[in-house]
Amino acid sequence: MGQAIEWRDIKYRETFEQEVRGLERRREADPNCTVQDLEGVLTHLYIMDGADWAGRGEVQDIIMAATIAAYEQVIGEWKKSLVAKNAEIVHN
């Protein structure tokens, strides 16, 4: 049973880490990329996730969940950094 769950965890982790790396690279390389851009993609991902009426299958469900989690994390961290940056500007 451990191996049956292990592949799911591995796939989730791999996908999550790959998405986070890709989003961080995009943020660094594309000066036009904004939090709102990522939030728009995240909204689309939520819609795609909810529109699974035909069934994607277990692997695609894992990939979707990990991708959504990666976007949520990167957006959350980006927003925190913007708040901290704005607080620093106000205090200086």
PyMOL Python script that loads the backbone (N, CA, C, O; Angstrom):
from pymol import cmd

cmd.read_pdbstr("""\
ATOM      1  N   MET A   1       0.819  -1.190   0.000  1.00  0.00           N
ATOM      2  CA  MET A   1       0.000   0.000   0.000  1.00  0.00           C
ATOM      3  C   MET A   1       0.864   1.255   0.000  1.00  0.00           C
ATOM      4  O   MET A   1       0.482   2.258  -0.602  1.00  0.00           O
ATOM      5  N   GLY A   2       2.016   1.222   0.660  1.00  0.00           N
ATOM      6  CA  GLY A   2       2.896   2.379   0.713  1.00  0.00           C
ATOM      7  C   GLY A   2       3.336   2.845  -0.660  1.00  0.00           C
ATOM      8  O   GLY A   2       3.395   4.048  -0.916  1.00  0.00           O
ATOM      9  N   GLN A   3       3.645   1.913  -1.545  1.00  0.00           N
ATOM     10  CA  GLN A   3       4.064   2.283  -2.892  1.00  0.00           C
ATOM     11  C   GLN A   3       2.923   2.881  -3.692  1.00  0.00           C
ATOM     12  O   GLN A   3       3.145   3.738  -4.547  1.00  0.00           O
ATOM     13  N   ALA A   4       1.706   2.436  -3.424  1.00  0.00           N
ATOM     14  CA  ALA A   4       0.548   2.966  -4.146  1.00  0.00           C
ATOM     15  C   ALA A   4       0.358   4.443  -3.837  1.00  0.00           C
ATOM     16  O   ALA A   4      -0.022   5.222  -4.711  1.00  0.00           O
ATOM     17  N   ILE A   5       0.618   4.819  -2.621  1.00  0.00           N
ATOM     18  CA  ILE A   5       0.483   6.225  -2.230  1.00  0.00           C
ATOM     19  C   ILE A   5       1.741   6.995  -2.605  1.00  0.00           C
ATOM     20  O   ILE A   5       1.662   8.166  -2.976  1.00  0.00           O
ATOM     21  N   GLU A   6       2.885   6.361  -2.514  1.00  0.00           N
ATOM     22  CA  GLU A   6       4.160   7.036  -2.756  1.00  0.00           C
ATOM     23  C   GLU A   6       4.233   7.675  -4.137  1.00  0.00           C
ATOM     24  O   GLU A   6       4.686   8.814  -4.252  1.00  0.00           O
ATOM     25  N   TRP A   7       3.809   6.989  -5.178  1.00  0.00           N
ATOM     26  CA  TRP A   7       3.905   7.557  -6.530  1.00  0.00           C
ATOM     27  C   TRP A   7       3.061   8.818  -6.637  1.00  0.00           C
ATOM     28  O   TRP A   7       3.429   9.750  -7.352  1.00  0.00           O
ATOM     29  N   ARG A   8       1.929   8.856  -5.931  1.00  0.00           N
ATOM     30  CA  ARG A   8       1.070  10.037  -5.955  1.00  0.00           C
ATOM     31  C   ARG A   8       1.783  11.221  -5.308  1.00  0.00           C
ATOM     32  O   ARG A   8       1.780  12.334  -5.834  1.00  0.00           O
ATOM     33  N   ASP A   9       2.388  10.955  -4.165  1.00  0.00           N
ATOM     34  CA  ASP A   9       3.127  12.006  -3.454  1.00  0.00           C
ATOM     35  C   ASP A   9       4.303  12.514  -4.289  1.00  0.00           C
ATOM     36  O   ASP A   9       4.558  13.717  -4.347  1.00  0.00           O
ATOM     37  N   ILE A  10       5.006  11.604  -4.924  1.00  0.00           N
ATOM     38  CA  ILE A  10       6.142  11.972  -5.768  1.00  0.00           C
ATOM     39  C   ILE A  10       5.677  12.827  -6.937  1.00  0.00           C
ATOM     40  O   ILE A  10       6.287  13.853  -7.238  1.00  0.00           O
ATOM     41  N   LYS A  11       4.604  12.414  -7.596  1.00  0.00           N
ATOM     42  CA  LYS A  11       4.084  13.171  -8.738  1.00  0.00           C
ATOM     43  C   LYS A  11       3.623  14.559  -8.307  1.00  0.00           C
ATOM     44  O   LYS A  11       3.883  15.548  -8.993  1.00  0.00           O
ATOM     45  N   TYR A  12       2.939  14.626  -7.172  1.00  0.00           N
ATOM     46  CA  TYR A  12       2.474  15.914  -6.659  1.00  0.00           C
ATOM     47  C   TYR A  12       3.660  16.825  -6.377  1.00  0.00           C
ATOM     48  O   TYR A  12       3.680  17.976  -6.812  1.00  0.00           O
ATOM     49  N   ARG A  13       4.648  16.312  -5.650  1.00  0.00           N
ATOM     50  CA  ARG A  13       5.827  17.105  -5.279  1.00  0.00           C
ATOM     51  C   ARG A  13       6.597  17.581  -6.502  1.00  0.00           C
ATOM     52  O   ARG A  13       6.987  18.746  -6.585  1.00  0.00           O
ATOM     53  N   GLU A  14       6.817  16.670  -7.455  1.00  0.00           N
ATOM     54  CA  GLU A  14       7.533  17.032  -8.679  1.00  0.00           C
ATOM     55  C   GLU A  14       6.808  18.144  -9.431  1.00  0.00           C
ATOM     56  O   GLU A  14       7.420  19.125  -9.853  1.00  0.00           O
ATOM     57  N   THR A  15       5.514  17.981  -9.589  1.00  0.00           N
ATOM     58  CA  THR A  15       4.726  18.975 -10.318  1.00  0.00           C
ATOM     59  C   THR A  15       4.729  20.302  -9.582  1.00  0.00           C
ATOM     60  O   THR A  15       4.933  21.349 -10.196  1.00  0.00           O
ATOM     61  N   PHE A  16       4.507  20.273  -8.279  1.00  0.00           N
ATOM     62  CA  PHE A  16       4.481  21.485  -7.469  1.00  0.00           C
ATOM     63  C   PHE A  16       5.804  22.240  -7.577  1.00  0.00           C
ATOM     64  O   PHE A  16       5.821  23.441  -7.847  1.00  0.00           O
ATOM     65  N   GLU A  17       6.899  21.535  -7.366  1.00  0.00           N
ATOM     66  CA  GLU A  17       8.220  22.166  -7.406  1.00  0.00           C
ATOM     67  C   GLU A  17       8.537  22.723  -8.790  1.00  0.00           C
ATOM     68  O   GLU A  17       9.113  23.804  -8.908  1.00  0.00           O
ATOM     69  N   GLN A  18       8.165  21.992  -9.830  1.00  0.00           N
ATOM     70  CA  GLN A  18       8.395  22.446 -11.203  1.00  0.00           C
ATOM     71  C   GLN A  18       7.590  23.718 -11.481  1.00  0.00           C
ATOM     72  O   GLN A  18       8.113  24.659 -12.077  1.00  0.00           O
ATOM     73  N   GLU A  19       6.355  23.753 -11.067  1.00  0.00           N
ATOM     74  CA  GLU A  19       5.512  24.933 -11.277  1.00  0.00           C
ATOM     75  C   GLU A  19       6.054  26.138 -10.510  1.00  0.00           C
ATOM     76  O   GLU A  19       6.114  27.242 -11.052  1.00  0.00           O
ATOM     77  N   VAL A  20       6.445  25.934  -9.262  1.00  0.00           N
ATOM     78  CA  VAL A  20       6.993  27.042  -8.464  1.00  0.00           C
ATOM     79  C   VAL A  20       8.249  27.590  -9.132  1.00  0.00           C
ATOM     80  O   VAL A  20       8.399  28.805  -9.263  1.00  0.00           O
ATOM     81  N   ARG A  21       9.150  26.710  -9.554  1.00  0.00           N
ATOM     82  CA  ARG A  21      10.371  27.166 -10.230  1.00  0.00           C
ATOM     83  C   ARG A  21      10.033  27.953 -11.492  1.00  0.00           C
ATOM     84  O   ARG A  21      10.614  29.008 -11.746  1.00  0.00           O
ATOM     85  N   GLY A  22       9.095  27.438 -12.281  1.00  0.00           N
ATOM     86  CA  GLY A  22       8.709  28.114 -13.512  1.00  0.00           C
ATOM     87  C   GLY A  22       8.092  29.484 -13.248  1.00  0.00           C
ATOM     88  O   GLY A  22       8.389  30.447 -13.956  1.00  0.00           O
ATOM     89  N   LEU A  23       7.247  29.574 -12.245  1.00  0.00           N
ATOM     90  CA  LEU A  23       6.617  30.852 -11.915  1.00  0.00           C
ATOM     91  C   LEU A  23       7.638  31.852 -11.378  1.00  0.00           C
ATOM     92  O   LEU A  23       7.571  33.038 -11.700  1.00  0.00           O
ATOM     93  N   GLU A  24       8.568  31.388 -10.573  1.00  0.00           N
ATOM     94  CA  GLU A  24       9.612  32.279 -10.058  1.00  0.00           C
ATOM     95  C   GLU A  24      10.511  32.773 -11.186  1.00  0.00           C
ATOM     96  O   GLU A  24      10.895  33.943 -11.204  1.00  0.00           O
ATOM     97  N   ARG A  25      10.850  31.887 -12.132  1.00  0.00           N
ATOM     98  CA  ARG A  25      11.651  32.311 -13.288  1.00  0.00           C
ATOM     99  C   ARG A  25      10.888  33.340 -14.115  1.00  0.00           C
ATOM    100  O   ARG A  25      11.458  34.338 -14.556  1.00  0.00           O
ATOM    101  N   ARG A  26       9.606  33.094 -14.320  1.00  0.00           N
ATOM    102  CA  ARG A  26       8.793  34.042 -15.091  1.00  0.00           C
ATOM    103  C   ARG A  26       8.760  35.402 -14.397  1.00  0.00           C
ATOM    104  O   ARG A  26       8.909  36.442 -15.040  1.00  0.00           O
ATOM    105  N   ARG A  27       8.567  35.382 -13.102  1.00  0.00           N
ATOM    106  CA  ARG A  27       8.518  36.634 -12.336  1.00  0.00           C
ATOM    107  C   ARG A  27       9.827  37.408 -12.457  1.00  0.00           C
ATOM    108  O   ARG A  27       9.812  38.631 -12.602  1.00  0.00           O
ATOM    109  N   GLU A  28      10.947  36.715 -12.400  1.00  0.00           N
ATOM    110  CA  GLU A  28      12.255  37.363 -12.495  1.00  0.00           C
ATOM    111  C   GLU A  28      12.561  37.849 -13.910  1.00  0.00           C
ATOM    112  O   GLU A  28      13.150  38.914 -14.095  1.00  0.00           O
ATOM    113  N   ALA A  29      12.162  37.066 -14.899  1.00  0.00           N
ATOM    114  CA  ALA A  29      12.543  37.357 -16.290  1.00  0.00           C
ATOM    115  C   ALA A  29      11.587  38.298 -17.014  1.00  0.00           C
ATOM    116  O   ALA A  29      11.989  38.971 -17.963  1.00  0.00           O
ATOM    117  N   ASP A  30      10.334  38.355 -16.586  1.00  0.00           N
ATOM    118  CA  ASP A  30       9.321  39.132 -17.300  1.00  0.00           C
ATOM    119  C   ASP A  30       8.877  40.321 -16.452  1.00  0.00           C
ATOM    120  O   ASP A  30       8.071  40.154 -15.536  1.00  0.00           O
ATOM    121  N   PRO A  31       9.383  41.504 -16.737  1.00  0.00           N
ATOM    122  CA  PRO A  31       9.006  42.671 -15.940  1.00  0.00           C
ATOM    123  C   PRO A  31       7.529  43.036 -16.080  1.00  0.00           C
ATOM    124  O   PRO A  31       6.999  43.799 -15.272  1.00  0.00           O
ATOM    125  N   ASN A  32       6.871  42.501 -17.090  1.00  0.00           N
ATOM    126  CA  ASN A  32       5.447  42.780 -17.283  1.00  0.00           C
ATOM    127  C   ASN A  32       4.544  41.808 -16.525  1.00  0.00           C
ATOM    128  O   ASN A  32       3.329  41.999 -16.482  1.00  0.00           O
ATOM    129  N   CYS A  33       5.121  40.777 -15.933  1.00  0.00           N
ATOM    130  CA  CYS A  33       4.348  39.791 -15.189  1.00  0.00           C
ATOM    131  C   CYS A  33       3.940  40.399 -13.844  1.00  0.00           C
ATOM    132  O   CYS A  33       4.776  40.922 -13.109  1.00  0.00           O
ATOM    133  N   THR A  34       2.650  40.322 -13.538  1.00  0.00           N
ATOM    134  CA  THR A  34       2.140  40.893 -12.291  1.00  0.00           C
ATOM    135  C   THR A  34       1.420  39.830 -11.472  1.00  0.00           C
ATOM    136  O   THR A  34       1.117  38.741 -11.959  1.00  0.00           O
ATOM    137  N   VAL A  35       1.159  40.171 -10.231  1.00  0.00           N
ATOM    138  CA  VAL A  35       0.362  39.291  -9.372  1.00  0.00           C
ATOM    139  C   VAL A  35      -0.996  39.051 -10.028  1.00  0.00           C
ATOM    140  O   VAL A  35      -1.524  37.939  -9.993  1.00  0.00           O
ATOM    141  N   GLN A  36      -1.546  40.086 -10.616  1.00  0.00           N
ATOM    142  CA  GLN A  36      -2.858  39.966 -11.249  1.00  0.00           C
ATOM    143  C   GLN A  36      -2.820  38.979 -12.426  1.00  0.00           C
ATOM    144  O   GLN A  36      -3.790  38.261 -12.669  1.00  0.00           O
ATOM    145  N   ASP A  37      -1.714  38.948 -13.141  1.00  0.00           N
ATOM    146  CA  ASP A  37      -1.567  37.968 -14.226  1.00  0.00           C
ATOM    147  C   ASP A  37      -1.663  36.547 -13.674  1.00  0.00           C
ATOM    148  O   ASP A  37      -2.383  35.705 -14.210  1.00  0.00           O
ATOM    149  N   LEU A  38      -0.928  36.299 -12.599  1.00  0.00           N
ATOM    150  CA  LEU A  38      -0.938  34.959 -12.009  1.00  0.00           C
ATOM    151  C   LEU A  38      -2.300  34.640 -11.414  1.00  0.00           C
ATOM    152  O   LEU A  38      -2.761  33.502 -11.491  1.00  0.00           O
ATOM    153  N   GLU A  39      -2.946  35.637 -10.820  1.00  0.00           N
ATOM    154  CA  GLU A  39      -4.284  35.423 -10.279  1.00  0.00           C
ATOM    155  C   GLU A  39      -5.273  35.077 -11.392  1.00  0.00           C
ATOM    156  O   GLU A  39      -6.179  34.271 -11.179  1.00  0.00           O
ATOM    157  N   GLY A  40      -5.113  35.669 -12.562  1.00  0.00           N
ATOM    158  CA  GLY A  40      -5.966  35.340 -13.699  1.00  0.00           C
ATOM    159  C   GLY A  40      -5.791  33.898 -14.127  1.00  0.00           C
ATOM    160  O   GLY A  40      -6.769  33.207 -14.412  1.00  0.00           O
ATOM    161  N   VAL A  41      -4.545  33.443 -14.172  1.00  0.00           N
ATOM    162  CA  VAL A  41      -4.288  32.040 -14.519  1.00  0.00           C
ATOM    163  C   VAL A  41      -4.880  31.133 -13.444  1.00  0.00           C
ATOM    164  O   VAL A  41      -5.490  30.109 -13.753  1.00  0.00           O
ATOM    165  N   LEU A  42      -4.697  31.514 -12.179  1.00  0.00           N
ATOM    166  CA  LEU A  42      -5.233  30.710 -11.078  1.00  0.00           C
ATOM    167  C   LEU A  42      -6.754  30.595 -11.177  1.00  0.00           C
ATOM    168  O   LEU A  42      -7.310  29.517 -10.962  1.00  0.00           O
ATOM    169  N   THR A  43      -7.414  31.679 -11.494  1.00  0.00           N
ATOM    170  CA  THR A  43      -8.871  31.640 -11.680  1.00  0.00           C
ATOM    171  C   THR A  43      -9.239  30.645 -12.772  1.00  0.00           C
ATOM    172  O   THR A  43     -10.180  29.865 -12.627  1.00  0.00           O
ATOM    173  N   HIS A  44      -8.492  30.683 -13.857  1.00  0.00           N
ATOM    174  CA  HIS A  44      -8.725  29.743 -14.959  1.00  0.00           C
ATOM    175  C   HIS A  44      -8.495  28.299 -14.492  1.00  0.00           C
ATOM    176  O   HIS A  44      -9.249  27.399 -14.861  1.00  0.00           O
ATOM    177  N   LEU A  45      -7.464  28.084 -13.687  1.00  0.00           N
ATOM    178  CA  LEU A  45      -7.191  26.738 -13.172  1.00  0.00           C
ATOM    179  C   LEU A  45      -8.334  26.252 -12.288  1.00  0.00           C
ATOM    180  O   LEU A  45      -8.722  25.086 -12.361  1.00  0.00           O
ATOM    181  N   TYR A  46      -8.877  27.141 -11.452  1.00  0.00           N
ATOM    182  CA  TYR A  46     -10.021  26.769 -10.617  1.00  0.00           C
ATOM    183  C   TYR A  46     -11.199  26.340 -11.495  1.00  0.00           C
ATOM    184  O   TYR A  46     -11.871  25.349 -11.208  1.00  0.00           O
ATOM    185  N   ILE A  47     -11.437  27.090 -12.556  1.00  0.00           N
ATOM    186  CA  ILE A  47     -12.539  26.767 -13.467  1.00  0.00           C
ATOM    187  C   ILE A  47     -12.295  25.413 -14.127  1.00  0.00           C
ATOM    188  O   ILE A  47     -13.197  24.578 -14.195  1.00  0.00           O
ATOM    189  N   MET A  48     -11.081  25.202 -14.609  1.00  0.00           N
ATOM    190  CA  MET A  48     -10.751  23.917 -15.234  1.00  0.00           C
ATOM    191  C   MET A  48     -10.908  22.769 -14.248  1.00  0.00           C
ATOM    192  O   MET A  48     -11.393  21.695 -14.605  1.00  0.00           O
ATOM    193  N   ASP A  49     -10.496  23.001 -13.009  1.00  0.00           N
ATOM    194  CA  ASP A  49     -10.595  21.964 -11.987  1.00  0.00           C
ATOM    195  C   ASP A  49     -12.059  21.617 -11.720  1.00  0.00           C
ATOM    196  O   ASP A  49     -12.408  20.446 -11.571  1.00  0.00           O
ATOM    197  N   GLY A  50     -12.909  22.636 -11.660  1.00  0.00           N
ATOM    198  CA  GLY A  50     -14.318  22.409 -11.396  1.00  0.00           C
ATOM    199  C   GLY A  50     -15.086  21.867 -12.590  1.00  0.00           C
ATOM    200  O   GLY A  50     -16.191  21.348 -12.436  1.00  0.00           O
ATOM    201  N   ALA A  51     -14.508  21.985 -13.774  1.00  0.00           N
ATOM    202  CA  ALA A  51     -15.194  21.548 -14.988  1.00  0.00           C
ATOM    203  C   ALA A  51     -14.823  20.118 -15.371  1.00  0.00           C
ATOM    204  O   ALA A  51     -14.886  19.754 -16.545  1.00  0.00           O
ATOM    205  N   ASP A  52     -14.452  19.336 -14.422  1.00  0.00           N
ATOM    206  CA  ASP A  52     -14.005  17.959 -14.688  1.00  0.00           C
ATOM    207  C   ASP A  52     -15.186  17.008 -14.802  1.00  0.00           C
ATOM    208  O   ASP A  52     -15.224  15.974 -14.134  1.00  0.00           O
ATOM    209  N   TRP A  53     -16.123  17.346 -15.626  1.00  0.00           N
ATOM    210  CA  TRP A  53     -17.321  16.509 -15.745  1.00  0.00           C
ATOM    211  C   TRP A  53     -17.031  15.195 -16.461  1.00  0.00           C
ATOM    212  O   TRP A  53     -17.729  14.208 -16.227  1.00  0.00           O
ATOM    213  N   ALA A  54     -16.032  15.156 -17.315  1.00  0.00           N
ATOM    214  CA  ALA A  54     -15.727  13.925 -18.046  1.00  0.00           C
ATOM    215  C   ALA A  54     -14.709  13.067 -17.313  1.00  0.00           C
ATOM    216  O   ALA A  54     -14.534  11.893 -17.640  1.00  0.00           O
ATOM    217  N   GLY A  55     -14.049  13.637 -16.341  1.00  0.00           N
ATOM    218  CA  GLY A  55     -13.047  12.896 -15.583  1.00  0.00           C
ATOM    219  C   GLY A  55     -11.688  12.920 -16.242  1.00  0.00           C
ATOM    220  O   GLY A  55     -11.513  12.418 -17.352  1.00  0.00           O
ATOM    221  N   ARG A  56     -10.733  13.502 -15.558  1.00  0.00           N
ATOM    222  CA  ARG A  56      -9.375  13.598 -16.083  1.00  0.00           C
ATOM    223  C   ARG A  56      -8.575  12.347 -15.771  1.00  0.00           C
ATOM    224  O   ARG A  56      -7.681  11.964 -16.525  1.00  0.00           O
ATOM    225  N   GLY A  57      -8.891  11.739 -14.698  1.00  0.00           N
ATOM    226  CA  GLY A  57      -8.102  10.616 -14.227  1.00  0.00           C
ATOM    227  C   GLY A  57      -7.228  11.048 -13.063  1.00  0.00           C
ATOM    228  O   GLY A  57      -7.007  12.238 -12.837  1.00  0.00           O
ATOM    229  N   GLU A  58      -6.746  10.083 -12.349  1.00  0.00           N
ATOM    230  CA  GLU A  58      -6.021  10.342 -11.108  1.00  0.00           C
ATOM    231  C   GLU A  58      -4.737  11.143 -11.324  1.00  0.00           C
ATOM    232  O   GLU A  58      -4.454  12.062 -10.554  1.00  0.00           O
ATOM    233  N   VAL A  59      -3.968  10.820 -12.337  1.00  0.00           N
ATOM    234  CA  VAL A  59      -2.705  11.525 -12.571  1.00  0.00           C
ATOM    235  C   VAL A  59      -2.971  12.992 -12.884  1.00  0.00           C
ATOM    236  O   VAL A  59      -2.309  13.870 -12.332  1.00  0.00           O
ATOM    237  N   GLN A  60      -3.928  13.266 -13.758  1.00  0.00           N
ATOM    238  CA  GLN A  60      -4.231  14.652 -14.111  1.00  0.00           C
ATOM    239  C   GLN A  60      -4.825  15.414 -12.924  1.00  0.00           C
ATOM    240  O   GLN A  60      -4.596  16.616 -12.786  1.00  0.00           O
ATOM    241  N   ASP A  61      -5.583  14.728 -12.069  1.00  0.00           N
ATOM    242  CA  ASP A  61      -6.100  15.374 -10.864  1.00  0.00           C
ATOM    243  C   ASP A  61      -4.957  15.785  -9.934  1.00  0.00           C
ATOM    244  O   ASP A  61      -4.991  16.862  -9.339  1.00  0.00           O
ATOM    245  N   ILE A  62      -3.961  14.932  -9.817  1.00  0.00           N
ATOM    246  CA  ILE A  62      -2.792  15.241  -8.987  1.00  0.00           C
ATOM    247  C   ILE A  62      -2.044  16.428  -9.574  1.00  0.00           C
ATOM    248  O   ILE A  62      -1.648  17.337  -8.845  1.00  0.00           O
ATOM    249  N   ILE A  63      -1.850  16.424 -10.876  1.00  0.00           N
ATOM    250  CA  ILE A  63      -1.147  17.522 -11.543  1.00  0.00           C
ATOM    251  C   ILE A  63      -1.910  18.826 -11.359  1.00  0.00           C
ATOM    252  O   ILE A  63      -1.305  19.863 -11.087  1.00  0.00           O
ATOM    253  N   MET A  64      -3.224  18.788 -11.503  1.00  0.00           N
ATOM    254  CA  MET A  64      -4.037  19.992 -11.342  1.00  0.00           C
ATOM    255  C   MET A  64      -3.942  20.513  -9.910  1.00  0.00           C
ATOM    256  O   MET A  64      -3.764  21.713  -9.701  1.00  0.00           O
ATOM    257  N   ALA A  65      -4.057  19.634  -8.934  1.00  0.00           N
ATOM    258  CA  ALA A  65      -3.989  20.047  -7.532  1.00  0.00           C
ATOM    259  C   ALA A  65      -2.631  20.672  -7.209  1.00  0.00           C
ATOM    260  O   ALA A  65      -2.564  21.694  -6.525  1.00  0.00           O
ATOM    261  N   ALA A  66      -1.568  20.070  -7.693  1.00  0.00           N
ATOM    262  CA  ALA A  66      -0.220  20.580  -7.428  1.00  0.00           C
ATOM    263  C   ALA A  66       0.004  21.914  -8.129  1.00  0.00           C
ATOM    264  O   ALA A  66       0.642  22.809  -7.574  1.00  0.00           O
ATOM    265  N   THR A  67      -0.511  22.050  -9.333  1.00  0.00           N
ATOM    266  CA  THR A  67      -0.368  23.303 -10.080  1.00  0.00           C
ATOM    267  C   THR A  67      -1.106  24.425  -9.376  1.00  0.00           C
ATOM    268  O   THR A  67      -0.568  25.522  -9.224  1.00  0.00           O
ATOM    269  N   ILE A  68      -2.333  24.165  -8.946  1.00  0.00           N
ATOM    270  CA  ILE A  68      -3.103  25.173  -8.207  1.00  0.00           C
ATOM    271  C   ILE A  68      -2.385  25.559  -6.929  1.00  0.00           C
ATOM    272  O   ILE A  68      -2.278  26.745  -6.616  1.00  0.00           O
ATOM    273  N   ALA A  69      -1.895  24.589  -6.193  1.00  0.00           N
ATOM    274  CA  ALA A  69      -1.184  24.869  -4.942  1.00  0.00           C
ATOM    275  C   ALA A  69       0.065  25.711  -5.193  1.00  0.00           C
ATOM    276  O   ALA A  69       0.382  26.598  -4.400  1.00  0.00           O
ATOM    277  N   ALA A  70       0.767  25.446  -6.274  1.00  0.00           N
ATOM    278  CA  ALA A  70       1.972  26.213  -6.602  1.00  0.00           C
ATOM    279  C   ALA A  70       1.613  27.665  -6.896  1.00  0.00           C
ATOM    280  O   ALA A  70       2.274  28.578  -6.402  1.00  0.00           O
ATOM    281  N   TYR A  71       0.574  27.886  -7.694  1.00  0.00           N
ATOM    282  CA  TYR A  71       0.136  29.254  -7.985  1.00  0.00           C
ATOM    283  C   TYR A  71      -0.285  29.961  -6.707  1.00  0.00           C
ATOM    284  O   TYR A  71       0.070  31.121  -6.495  1.00  0.00           O
ATOM    285  N   GLU A  72      -1.039  29.274  -5.853  1.00  0.00           N
ATOM    286  CA  GLU A  72      -1.477  29.888  -4.599  1.00  0.00           C
ATOM    287  C   GLU A  72      -0.283  30.286  -3.736  1.00  0.00           C
ATOM    288  O   GLU A  72      -0.271  31.365  -3.144  1.00  0.00           O
ATOM    289  N   GLN A  73       0.713  29.419  -3.666  1.00  0.00           N
ATOM    290  CA  GLN A  73       1.881  29.720  -2.846  1.00  0.00           C
ATOM    291  C   GLN A  73       2.672  30.898  -3.413  1.00  0.00           C
ATOM    292  O   GLN A  73       3.020  31.821  -2.678  1.00  0.00           O
ATOM    293  N   VAL A  74       2.953  30.870  -4.698  1.00  0.00           N
ATOM    294  CA  VAL A  74       3.746  31.940  -5.306  1.00  0.00           C
ATOM    295  C   VAL A  74       3.014  33.272  -5.203  1.00  0.00           C
ATOM    296  O   VAL A  74       3.630  34.292  -4.892  1.00  0.00           O
ATOM    297  N   ILE A  75       1.719  33.278  -5.458  1.00  0.00           N
ATOM    298  CA  ILE A  75       0.943  34.514  -5.340  1.00  0.00           C
ATOM    299  C   ILE A  75       0.956  35.012  -3.900  1.00  0.00           C
ATOM    300  O   ILE A  75       1.157  36.202  -3.658  1.00  0.00           O
ATOM    301  N   GLY A  76       0.747  34.122  -2.951  1.00  0.00           N
ATOM    302  CA  GLY A  76       0.759  34.506  -1.541  1.00  0.00           C
ATOM    303  C   GLY A  76       2.090  35.096  -1.102  1.00  0.00           C
ATOM    304  O   GLY A  76       2.129  36.112  -0.409  1.00  0.00           O
ATOM    305  N   GLU A  77       3.175  34.459  -1.506  1.00  0.00           N
ATOM    306  CA  GLU A  77       4.507  34.965  -1.147  1.00  0.00           C
ATOM    307  C   GLU A  77       4.785  36.302  -1.823  1.00  0.00           C
ATOM    308  O   GLU A  77       5.381  37.193  -1.218  1.00  0.00           O
ATOM    309  N   TRP A  78       4.355  36.445  -3.074  1.00  0.00           N
ATOM    310  CA  TRP A  78       4.564  37.692  -3.811  1.00  0.00           C
ATOM    311  C   TRP A  78       3.815  38.829  -3.120  1.00  0.00           C
ATOM    312  O   TRP A  78       4.356  39.922  -2.948  1.00  0.00           O
ATOM    313  N   LYS A  79       2.573  38.567  -2.728  1.00  0.00           N
ATOM    314  CA  LYS A  79       1.779  39.589  -2.042  1.00  0.00           C
ATOM    315  C   LYS A  79       2.421  39.987  -0.713  1.00  0.00           C
ATOM    316  O   LYS A  79       2.453  41.169  -0.368  1.00  0.00           O
ATOM    317  N   LYS A  80       2.925  39.015   0.026  1.00  0.00           N
ATOM    318  CA  LYS A  80       3.612  39.312   1.287  1.00  0.00           C
ATOM    319  C   LYS A  80       4.833  40.197   1.046  1.00  0.00           C
ATOM    320  O   LYS A  80       5.089  41.130   1.806  1.00  0.00           O
ATOM    321  N   SER A  81       5.580  39.902  -0.008  1.00  0.00           N
ATOM    322  CA  SER A  81       6.773  40.706  -0.299  1.00  0.00           C
ATOM    323  C   SER A  81       6.385  42.123  -0.707  1.00  0.00           C
ATOM    324  O   SER A  81       7.096  43.077  -0.390  1.00  0.00           O
ATOM    325  N   LEU A  82       5.258  42.267  -1.410  1.00  0.00           N
ATOM    326  CA  LEU A  82       4.800  43.606  -1.783  1.00  0.00           C
ATOM    327  C   LEU A  82       4.369  44.400  -0.552  1.00  0.00           C
ATOM    328  O   LEU A  82       4.650  45.595  -0.453  1.00  0.00           O
ATOM    329  N   VAL A  83       3.689  43.742   0.382  1.00  0.00           N
ATOM    330  CA  VAL A  83       3.276  44.409   1.623  1.00  0.00           C
ATOM    331  C   VAL A  83       4.512  44.832   2.413  1.00  0.00           C
ATOM    332  O   VAL A  83       4.575  45.949   2.925  1.00  0.00           O
ATOM    333  N   ALA A  84       5.493  43.938   2.510  1.00  0.00           N
ATOM    334  CA  ALA A  84       6.724  44.264   3.244  1.00  0.00           C
ATOM    335  C   ALA A  84       7.466  45.404   2.572  1.00  0.00           C
ATOM    336  O   ALA A  84       7.989  46.292   3.246  1.00  0.00           O
ATOM    337  N   LYS A  85       7.515  45.385   1.250  1.00  0.00           N
ATOM    338  CA  LYS A  85       8.202  46.455   0.511  1.00  0.00           C
ATOM    339  C   LYS A  85       7.499  47.782   0.721  1.00  0.00           C
ATOM    340  O   LYS A  85       8.151  48.805   0.927  1.00  0.00           O
ATOM    341  N   ASN A  86       6.170  47.776   0.670  1.00  0.00           N
ATOM    342  CA  ASN A  86       5.408  49.012   0.895  1.00  0.00           C
ATOM    343  C   ASN A  86       5.572  49.519   2.325  1.00  0.00           C
ATOM    344  O   ASN A  86       5.654  50.727   2.547  1.00  0.00           O
ATOM    345  N   ALA A  87       5.621  48.607   3.293  1.00  0.00           N
ATOM    346  CA  ALA A  87       5.831  49.007   4.678  1.00  0.00           C
ATOM    347  C   ALA A  87       7.208  49.620   4.857  1.00  0.00           C
ATOM    348  O   ALA A  87       7.373  50.578   5.612  1.00  0.00           O
ATOM    349  N   GLU A  88       8.181  49.078   4.173  1.00  0.00           N
ATOM    350  CA  GLU A  88       9.548  49.613   4.243  1.00  0.00           C
ATOM    351  C   GLU A  88       9.598  51.022   3.655  1.00  0.00           C
ATOM    352  O   GLU A  88      10.256  51.906   4.204  1.00  0.00           O
ATOM    353  N   ILE A  89       8.907  51.224   2.549  1.00  0.00           N
ATOM    354  CA  ILE A  89       8.884  52.533   1.917  1.00  0.00           C
ATOM    355  C   ILE A  89       8.226  53.556   2.831  1.00  0.00           C
ATOM    356  O   ILE A  89       8.704  54.685   2.948  1.00  0.00           O
ATOM    357  N   VAL A  90       7.139  53.169   3.477  1.00  0.00           N
ATOM    358  CA  VAL A  90       6.427  54.064   4.385  1.00  0.00           C
ATOM    359  C   VAL A  90       7.300  54.446   5.582  1.00  0.00           C
ATOM    360  O   VAL A  90       7.270  55.590   6.038  1.00  0.00           O
ATOM    361  N   HIS A  91       8.061  53.502   6.078  1.00  0.00           N
ATOM    362  CA  HIS A  91       8.894  53.770   7.259  1.00  0.00           C
ATOM    363  C   HIS A  91      10.156  54.542   6.920  1.00  0.00           C
ATOM    364  O   HIS A  91      10.800  55.093   7.813  1.00  0.00           O
ATOM    365  N   ASN A  92      10.512  54.591   5.680  1.00  0.00           N
ATOM    366  CA  ASN A  92      11.736  55.333   5.285  1.00  0.00           C
ATOM    367  C   ASN A  92      11.338  56.669   4.820  1.00  0.00           C
ATOM    368  O   ASN A  92      12.192  57.469   4.438  1.00  0.00           O
TER     369      ASN A  92
END
""", "prot")
cmd.dss("prot")
cmd.show_as("cartoon", "prot")
cmd.util.cbc("prot")
cmd.orient("prot")
